[in-house]
Amino acid sequence: MSCTKPPDTEPDPDPPVLPVDTTSQNPGNPPTEPPDKGVVVYISGDSFNTTTAYLPYPIYWKNGKQVHLPHPGHAGGSGIALSDNDVFVSCSGEFAGNNVTYWKNTTAVNLADASIIYPAMRDIVIAGGNLYTLGIAYINNFEKIVPVYWKNRDTVVKLSTYSFSASDARSIAVYGNDIYITGSTVNPQPQSGYTTACYWKNGIPIFLQSLSASNENGLAKSLKMVGSDVHVVGDAYRPGMGVQVGTAYHWKNGTPIPLTGTDSFSYANDLAIEGTDVYIAGAVAGPDKIFHAAYWKNGVLKVLDPIISEANGISVFEGDVYVVGNRSIDLAIVWKNNVATVLGRGRARAIVVKRY
């Protein structure tokens, strides 16, 4: 079975676009207006148009209104976090030469470190009054890629990985004194060699197996804790596929739970937990052999979009389910209780909802 994921090439030429407000922020200065009253939805991502040759520029949306984030080249917004009235967005740094780690409101912050090369940020969170920024970077003169993170503006922390391994990092979470990072790295066990889904707890990797045990590559993408239970979502990729297309998984305390049959294709990108309910955003391949944005509630699938699309982030707030993602590569979408709203050209990656 061959399935089509949202492409990473040139977008559709003439999708419908909502008006873009380019006057809402003065680049480089923090917001001066008071926050909106009521429920406010913040979404990080990027936008592009013909004038940028479809190369992305970073933004976030506040209740559907674009806020442009200054950057000397092309990049995107990845994670997003809030502290009182301040908005923090991590910089994906998809292009070499990136010199922004994150933005506080619209002010760029560069946590430069000579020991890493070409850092690309994946996530940003606030916990216990501290700011944690996660990414990946080359080290040792391009020897390998490793996960890296900063606590506030302290010296960068580089996670130890198996020699010459190619590792990835997708999200960071902090519970008490413990720091959890999801991603993938080479399992050093004998005769493995696979880049296995895992999470690091305080720098120690914990490998996550699929139902096929050890003979698969994988990637863990989001983690939440409820009490002593550790919930992780991500994917496992079958040997010989040649591409990262496989099966979406939910691991609870390390036990693998496939979200679709292991003979079908799906992937999971984000996780939210509300009470005893577990929500997982991602995509699933339909009978048409293309991927459709979807989410699972306690394992029950809800397909959100009839055309090629994906869901990248999810939040549950006051009983409402918010999902963000994109159609193809060129339309950023937010679904509220399964109803889609087009944000504009671009990609929506993460979401935070707050009541003021």
N, C-alpha and C positions, 0 to 999 in steps of 0.2 A: 504494500500500500504506500503510495506516495502522497504526501500531504503538503499543502502550501501554507506557510506562515506569512504573516505580514512582512512585505519585502523590505530590504534595506538599501534599495536602489532608488532611482528617481521616482517621486510620487506621481499620483494621477494629476493630469494637467489642470483641470478646472473644477475642483470640488467646491461645494458651497462654503462660504467663509463668513463668520460673524464680523461685524465692525471691530476694528482694533483701536483702542484708545492709547495714543502715544504721549499724552500729556499728563498722565496720572502721577508720574514720578519724575523728579529731576535726578538723572543718573548720578550715583555717588553720594546722594544725600538721604538720610533716613526719612521715613514718612513723617509728615507734620500733622496730618489730619487725624482726629480721634478715630478709634476703631468703629466699624459699623455696629449697630445694635442688633441684638438677636443672634441667630445662628449665622456664622461666617465660615465659608468653605475656602480653604487654601489648597491649591494644587500646583505642584512643581512640574517643570518640563521644559520644552523648547518649542520654538516656532521658526518658520522659514518661509521664503517667498521667492519670486523670480529675481528680485534685486540682490538676494544673497546666494544666487545660483543653487538654491535648495540646501545650502549649508545652514546648520541650525544656529540660532542665537538663544541664550538662556532667558527664561522668564518664569514668573509664577502668576497664577490667576487668583484674584481675590473676589469671590462671588462672581466669577465669570469675566472680570475686568483684568486685562493684561497689565503686569508690572514688569518692565524691562530691566534686566540685570546687566550692568556694564561689564564688558569683556573685550579685550583687544583683538581676539580672533573669533573662532567659532567653538561653541561648547553647548552644554545643556545643563538644566537643573535636574538633579537626581533626587536626593532625599529632601524632606522639609520638616521643620520643627518650629514650635512657638514657645516663647517665654514672655509672659505678660503681653505687651503690645509689639514685641519684636519678632520678626520673621527671619529664620535662618534657612538657607538653601545651600546644599552642597553642590559643587561643580563637577560635572561628569568628566570634563577635560578630555573629550574624545579626540582631540587633535594635538599633535606634538607641540610642545612649547607652551602648554597651559601654565599660567602663573596665578591662578585663582584657586584657593582651596574651598572657600565658601563665601557666601554673602550674608552680612547682617543687615537686614532691610535691603538697601541697594548699595551698600558699601562693601567692596571686595576686600577679602582678607586672604593673604598669601602666607601660609605656614611653610616657608622655604626651608629645605634641609639638604645639605650637600651630599648626604649619604643615600638619597633616593633620586631616581630619574623618571621623568614623565609620570607623575602621580595622577591618577584619575579617581575622583571621589565617587562613592556609591551610596553613602547614607550619612545621616546626621541626626543625633538624638540629644535630648536634654534629660538628665537624670540626677537627682540629688543636688540640683543647682549647678551641675557641671555640664559642659558641652563636649560631646564626643563626635568626632568626624572620622569616618571610615573610608578607605579606598584601597587601591592596589598600586604598586610601583615597581619599576626595575631596581635592582640593587647590584652591587659588585660589577660595575661596568657592563650592564645588560646580561649578567649571568643568568638571572631568573626573575620572575615576577612573584612578589609576595604580598600578602595582606599587610596593610599599615593602618595605624590609627593614632589620633591625637586626643588627649584629654585636655580640654581648654587649649592653651597655646604651649603646652609642655613639649619636650623633645618627642619626636615621632617614635612610636613603638612598632617594630618590625616583627611579625610573627615568624617563628622558626618553622621551616618546611623541609621536606626531604630534598637532598642535594639535587640541584638542577631541575627541580620540579616546576611545572607551570601551575600556579595556584590562582584561585579567584576568591573574592569576598563580595558579599551582596548586602548584608544588613548587620547592624550592631544593636544590641540590647543590653541594658544594665539593670540588674536586680540585686539590691543590697550592695555588697562589695564584689560581686561577680560580674565579669564582662563576657558576654556571649557574642560571637561573630559567626555568621553563616557563610558558607562558600563551598569550595572543593579543593582538594590537594591530592597528590599521589600517596596512595596507601603503601607504606614501606614494608608491609608484610611480604614474606617470600612468595614469589611467583604471582604477585599482584600486578603492579605497573599501571593500574587503572587510576584515573583521576576521579576519586570517589567523593560523593556528597558527604559533607561533614559540618560540624560546628566546633569552634574552639571555645573552651571554657577557661578563662584566664590563661590563654596561650596554649592549652593542651588540646590537641585535636581529638574529637570523638567521631568516629566514622559511622555512617548511616548506610545500612544495606537495604537493598530492595528484596522482593520475594525471590529473585534469582541469585541471592547471596552475593558473592564477591565479583562475579564476572561482568560488571557493568560500570561504565562511567556515570557520573551524576553531578548534581549541583543543588545545594541547599540555599534557599533564598530568603526565608523569613522565619523568625523565632519569637514565640511568646511563652511566658510562664504563667501558670495559674496554680497557686499553692506550690506544691513540690513537683507538679507535672510540667514537663518540657515539651512543647509542641513546635514542630518544625515542618515547613513545607518546601517542596522543590521537585526535582525530576530525577528519573533514572533513565539512562540512554542505553539501548541495546547494542551489544557487540556487532560490529560490521555495518552499522547504519551509515557511518561516514559523516553524519550531521547530527546536531544536538536536537533530535526529535525522539521522544520516548513516551514515558508514562508519568503523570503527575502523582506525587506521593504526599501523604501526611504521616509524619512519624510522631508517635506519642511515646515519650520515654524510650525512644529508640526502636519501637515496634513499627514495622512498615505497614501502612494502610494505603493500597492503591486507590486512586479516586476514579479511575476508569478501569475497564478490563485491560490486562497486560497485553492483549492483542490489538488494542486500539491506541490512538495517539492523543496525548494531552500534555499540558504543562501547567505548573502552579507557580505564581509569582509573589503572592502576598497573603497575609494571614491577619485576621481580626477575631477576637474572642469577646463575646458579650454574655455574661452570666455563664450558663452551661452550653451556649451555642458557639460552634466553630464555623467561621466563614473563611473561605479560601478563594482568592481571585486568580484567574488564569485563562486558559483557552482549551478548547476541545475540538478535535477534527470531526466534521459531520459526514454524512453520506456523500456530500459533494467533494470530499477529500480536501477541503480547506479548513483552516482554523477559524473558530468563532469565539469572541469574547464570552466568558462565562464565569460563574462563581458557584461554589458548592456551599450549602448550609447543612451542616451535620451529615455530609456525604451525599446529599441530594443535589443533583445538578440543575442549574438554571442557565440556559443559553440566553445571552443578552442581545446579540446582534445577528442579523441574517446574512451579512456579507463578511468578507475576510477582515478579521479584527482580533484584538487581544485586550485582556484586562490586566493592568499592571499594579494597581493599588486598590485597597479596600478599607473602608472605615464604617463602623456602625455607631450611630449617635442618636440618642433619644428615640430609638425604635426605627430610625430610617437607615437604609443600607445605601451607601455611596460607593460607587466603583468608578475608577478612572482608567483610561486606556486610549486606544486609537483604532480607527478604521484604516486599513492599509497602513501606510506610513505617514499620511499627510493630513489626517483629521484627528485632532484631540477631542476626546469625548468624556463626559461625565454622565453616568447613569445614576439617577436617584430613584430607588425603589423600582428599578428595571426600566425607567423612562429615560431615553437618551437626550442629552443636550450637547450640541456641537459648540466647542469652545473656540475653534478656529483652526487654521493650518498649524500642524505641529504634532507633538506627542506629549501626552500627560502621563507622568510616571508615579507620583506619590500624592497622598492627600492627608490633610489634617482638618478636622472640623471642631469648631469651638463656639460656645455661646458667650457673648459679652453682656 
